[in-house]
Amino acid sequence: MKRFSKTFAAIIFAVVFVSSAFAQTINESAFPIDEGKGDFYSLKSSTDVNKDKFTDVNGQNAVGKNWDVKCHDTKGPISTTDTYKSSEANKNLYIKGYTNHYSEKDYVVFSLYLKPDVPVEIVSEMIDTTILDEKGGWHSFIKIPVEQDGHEFTIYGDLISADFRYSASGVFNYEVYGEIECVNDSLQVLYLCDAWPKFTKVDGIQHFILENTYFGSATDLDLTAMTKLKSLRVNKCSTQTIKVASDSLVEVKCYDNKMVAEAYDNLMCQLPNVEDGKFIPLKNSSDPISEIFSKTNANNALSKGWSVQYNEGGDVPSTLGNFDCKSGLDYVESIEFSLYPNPAEEVLFIDGIQSEQVSVYDINGRLVKQVVSDGMIDIRDLNSGVYAVKIQNTVKKFVVK
């Protein structure tokens, strides 16, 4: 007896069933996953002559599929002692990939992090293989040949991580990668390159990493389905916008992409309130995106318990933007003025103001001077370099010789 109909809600064995038959039936996980609660009556009573035989199997292989292992007369649970694991992958947990293009040299390449003694089955038109690792761990650079348009492959089983950032030759054929569908609540970490433009049914993912191509088509990332997401890393990608909606999120790395100031502002507005979150938009202080990020309003992250840091360590200086999360808009520039001479040496003249508060920031966003001026400020105390003048909500740069 190897399989049961999915319509069975209760199973009763005769007392003459021998130990090997018990073991084969329950240990090979022949039970369907019961959507309600199944009852497996393996012994008639607590004095059943087969009691010792049955307790030598692993009842957890049935319990794990929502079945109660019981004694028929008492309706009470029965404990078993064996640790046998099924060699069959759980078909209710899967990652499915769809590809778009093929040539003779095209492969989908990935790595899987397995749990100890938990089988994983990989199925495609070219492959049907099961991996079972006693110790668990990474199985790297698994290759599936892509033989036709619309090719489909499925990875069944209880996994820890799946990494799809690789190519067979070291160079991605970006047309190959289509869609990743993930129906696997056990999967903790999903790694993708942005050559995978679509990913669906990923609500159970806790850690999501997208990186390493710049040339993919995943420009607008909508990750709002990942409601359990704890950490997010998107870097070295063609990404322009990111949407999140997880109250569990505590770390976001999003440096070295193609995001503009408004995209960073929108992302910071979506961050949840936390005690010690880390928002990392820049690699280091010389990151070429620094000027873009300086125009954001980082207070929208700081006010919710997030620090704004460089990936290589240290806090990002204060930013100059006024993005408002409620309206989704920057405050309109409220005043027009001009600066001269520029570069300046001792005095900076400001044409177009009357008795306005003038704030001066250095290139790192630090406030170095704040005065009320009718059109002139003394800059003899400033070192040579580039500065920004902010009056109301208008910012302009000038240089001190």
N, C-alpha and C positions, 0 to 999 in steps of 0.2 A: 504493500500500500504506500504509494508515493505522494499522491495529491488528493486534496479534498475540494469539493465544490465550494465556491465563495458564498453559496447560500446557506451552508451549514452554520447553525448557531450553537450546536451542542454535539459532542462526540462521546460515545460510550464504548469501551472495550470489554470484551468477554474476559473472564478471569483466567482462561486458558492461554491468553496471549503470552508469548515468551519474551524474555528480556531483550533479545536481539531485535525483535520486531518493534518493541517499544522504542528502543534506541534509534532504529532506522527512521521510524515515523516522526518522532518529535525532534531528534537531533538534526535531521536533514531539513528542518524548517519547512515541512510540507504543508503547514497551515497557511491558508490565505490570511491576509491582514484583515481583521474584522473591524468594520466601521462602527459597530456598537460594542458589544462585549461577548466574546465566545466562551463557552464552558467545555472544558476537556476533562471528562470523568475517567480517570485512568485506573482507579481501584474501586472495588465495591465497598469495602469497609476498612477500618483501621487494622483489622486482623487478616486482611486479604493475603493469600498465600504468595502472591506476586509482589508484595510490598518491597522486599529487599531488591528484587530485580528492577523495579521501576525507579527507585531512588538513586540508582546508578546512572541515570541519564541527566541531561541538562534541561530542566523545565523552563529556563529563561528564554530558550528559543521559541517557546510558545507564548510566554508572558509578554515578551517583547513585541508580539503582534496582537496584543490586546485580548489574549485568551487567559482565563483562570484555570489553573490545574487543580482539580478537586477530587475529593473522595465522594463517591456517589451517595452513600447512606447519610453521611454527616454533613455533606455540602461544604466541608471545610477544606482549606488549602493543603496541598501536599508539597513538602520540601524535597528538593533533589540536590545531589552533591557533585555531579560531574561538571566539567568545564568545557565540554565539547562545543566547538563552534561550527556552524554550518559552512559548507563550501559554496553556498549559493548567495549571490549578492541580493540585497534588498532592492527589488524592482520599483518600489514606491518612491525611492530617492534617486534622482538622476540629474545629470547635466547633459543637455542635448545641444549639438552644434549643427548649424546649417551653413553650407558654403555656396559661393556664387559662381565660381569659375574653375576651370581645370586645364592643366596641360600635363605632359608626361612626367614633369619634375615637381609637381605640386604636392605638398604634404601639409597636414595640420600636425603641429608638434606641441606637446604639453608635458607637464610633470604633475604628479599626484602625490599628496601626503596621506598615507594610509594609517588607519588605526591598527593596533596589534590584533592579529587573528581575525580581522574583519574583511571579507572578500569584496573585491570590486571587479565588475565585469565591463569590458569595453566591446561595443558592438558597432560594426558598420558593414557595408556591403563587401568589404575586403577582409575584415577582421572580426573574430568572435573569441575573445580570450578572457580568462579570469586570473586576477592577481590576488594571492593570499600571502601575506607576510607575517611571520610569527612575531616579529619585533615591531612592525610598523615602520613609518618613516617615509622619506622621499623616494619615489621611483621616477627618474628623470628622463627627459627626451624620448617620450613615447611617440612614435610616428604613425599617422594614419594616411595612406595615400588617397588623394582626391581624384576620382576617376571620371566624374561626370558633373554636369551642371546640377545644382540643387542637391548635392551630396549631403547626406545626413549621418551623423555618428552620435552614439549615446554612451555615457559612462554611468553605470548603475552602481549604487552602494553607498555606504555610510563613510564619508570622507571628512578629513580635517581641512585640507587645502587643495586648490586646483590652480595651476599656473599655465596660462596660455600666452605667454609673452615671447615665445620662441619661434624660430623658423628652421627648416631643415638645412638650409644652405648658409644661414647667417644673414640672408637678405630676404625680407618679406615680399611675397607677391601679394600686394594689398587687395587685389581683386578677389582673392580666394576667401577672405574672411567675411562671413555674413552675420549670423545672429547666434548668440548664446542664450539658451533657455535653461534656467536653473530651478529645479524643484527639489531642493535638498536642504531641509532645515538644519541638518547636522553640519553643513559646510560653514566653517568659520571665516576662511580667507579665500577670496577670489582675486587672482591676478590676471589682468588683460593688457594687451597693447591696444592702442586706439585704432588699430586696423580693424578691430571688431566694432562696427558702428552701432550695433543694437544688442541689448541684453535685457531679458524679460524674466518675470517671475523670480526675482532675486530678493524677496522681502526678508528672508532669514539671514542674509549675509551680515556678519559683524565687522569685518575688515575688508575694505575694497581698495585695490591698487590698480591704477591705470597709468602706464608710462611707456616711454622708450621709442617713439617713432617720429613724431612731428608731422607725418604725412598721412595719417589715417583720416577717417571721415567722421569720427566721434567728436564733432566740434561743440555740440550742445548736449551736455550731460544732465539728464533728468534722473536723479537717484532718489526721488521722493518715495519710491516703493520700498527702499531699504530702510524700513522703520526701526530695525534693530542695530543699525550701523553705529559702531563705536569709534572707528578711525577711518579716515579717508586720505589717500595719497594720489594726487594727479599731477604728474610732472613730466617734462620733456614731451609734451603732447600738442596736438593742434587744437586743444580745448579752448573755447571762447567763453562759455557760460557753464555754471554748475548750479544745480538745484538740489537741496537736501531737505529732509523733513523728519530727522530722527532726534528724539529727546535724549538718546543715549550717547550722542556724539560728544567726544572729548578731545579729539585731535584731528586737525585738518592741515595737510601739506599740499599746497597748490602753487608751487613756484615753477618758473621756467616753462610757461605755457604761452598762450596768445590772448590773455585776458586784458581787457581795458579797465580803467578805474571803476566805471559803473558796474562791471561784472563782479569785481572784488567787493564793492559796496553791497550789492544785492546778496552775495554769499554771506557776508558778515551779518546782514540783517536776518538771515535764516538760521543762524546759530542758536542753539538752545541756551538757557540759563544754566550755568555750571559753577562748580567751586574752583576748578583749576584746569581750564581748557587751554589748549595750545593751538594757535592759529599761525601757520608758517607760510607766508606769501612770497618770501624772498630767500635766495640761496645764501647771500652774504651782503655786506655793506656796499660792495661794488657791483651788485647785480644790475644789469642794464634796465630791469623793470622798476628799479627804485624810484625813478622820477614819476612813472605812471602811478605807482602805489602811493606816493606822497600826496597825490590829489584826492585820495579817498578819505573817508571819515572813520578812522580806526576806533574811535570811541564807541561805535556801534557794537564792536566786539568786546572791548575793554569793560564796558558797562555791564556785560553779562557774565563776567568772571573768566574771560579769555585773555591770556597774554598774547601779544603779537611779536613773534620772534623770527630771527634768521635761522635757516636750517643748520648752519654751521655754528650757531650759538650766539646769544646776546639779543637784547630787545631792539626792535625796529623803532627808530625815533618817531616822535609825534607827527601826525599827518595834518594836512592843511584843509582837507575837504569838509563840506557841510552836508553831506548826503543825509536825507531824512528818510528813515525806514517807513514811516507811516504813509508819506506821499509818494515814495519811490523816486524823488527828484532831488537834485541839488538846489540849494537856495539860488534864486536868480541874482546875477551880479547886480549889485544895488548902486554902484557909483562908478563913474568913468574918470580916470585921471592918467596923467603921464609923468614920467620920471626923467630928470635931466640934472646935470650931465650924466651920461651913462657910457663908460665907466665914470665913477665919481671918486673924489679924493678926501675932501674934508666936509663938504656940505652937499646934501642931496635935496634938490628942489622938487616939489610935488605940485603940479599944475592941475587945478580943477577941484580943490577941496577948501573948505573953510571950517576951522576948528573941529577936526576929526581925530579920533584915536588911531594912531599909526602903530602897527606891530611889525617888527623886523625879525625874520627867522634866518638861521644859517642854513647851509646846504643839507644838514642832517635833520632839519625840521625843528631845531631847538629855538625857543624864543630868546633873543639876545637884547632886544630893546623894545620899549613900549612907551610912547609919548603922545600927548595931544598937540597937534600941529595945525598952523594956519597955512602951511605950504613949504616948510623947510625943516629939515632935521640935521643935527650935528652927527657926523659919522666918524669923527676922528678917533673914537674909542674902538672902532671895528677893525679887525685884521683884514688883510687883502683876501679877496675871495668872492664867491657868488652868494647873494642874499635874496630874500623875497620880502616884499612889502605887502602887508595885508591891511586894507582899509574896508571896513564893513565886511562884505563877502567877495571882494575883488582882490586878486593876488597878481602882482607883477614882479619880475626879477630885475635886479641891478647888480653891477659889479663894483667892488671897492678896489682901487688900485693899490 
